[in-house]
Structure formats: C-alpha cells, structure tokens
Amino acid sequence: MARVRTNLLELDSQLAEQKECSRLDVEAGWYAVLRVPATRPDEDLALELLENSGVYLHPGHFYEFPGDGHLVVSLITPERDFSEGLEQVLGMF
C-alpha cells in the first residue's frame, strides 16, 4: 500500500506540472486511469510507448472505456520505474 500511495502522489505531482492530461478518481485497487488527449487510438498510443520507451500500460478499451483518451497505469510498479515511465507518457502531449 505504501508503494501505491507513493506512486499516486508522484502521478498527481507530474500531472500538476502540465495541462493536457488528468486522472480519474481512484476508487480502489492499484490502478489509475489517465485522461489523455484523444489524438489517436489508445491502443496505438500504448503500443508506441511500449515499442519506443519500454513503458507498459493498458489502453482504456481493455477496461471498457467508451472511445479513446484513456490509459490505465499500475500503481504497484516500483517507484523509480513508475516516475520515469510517467515522464515518458506525459511527454507525448
């Protein structure tokens, strides 16, 4: 739980430094949903992040979000990896 809390704080800190992306309320568990500009399909964005940056996350349609503009990140990722990966994600916008 400590890692989840630390990563959620890091997520909020990085989101506060930009205006393009936000997150949905975390209801429970160890995932956070990012709301990102729908400039392309979520799956294409997730694949690009994986292929170019080694960042693994889920496109929103895995969780039945209607339409594009949602990415799902794991809050149980080791803190340093989470922070660096999140920088890559947010740097795309």
Sequence and secondary structure as in RCSB ss.txt:
>XXXX:A:sequence
MARVRTNLLELDSQLAEQKECSRLDVEAGWYAVLRVPATRPDEDLALELLENSGVYLHPGHFYEFPGDGHLVVSL
ITPERDFSEGLEQVLGMF
>XXXX:A:secstr
 HHHHHHHHHHHHHHHT SS EE    SSSEEEEE   SS HHHHHHHHHHHH    EEGGGGT SSS EEEEET
TS HHHHHHHHHHHHTT 
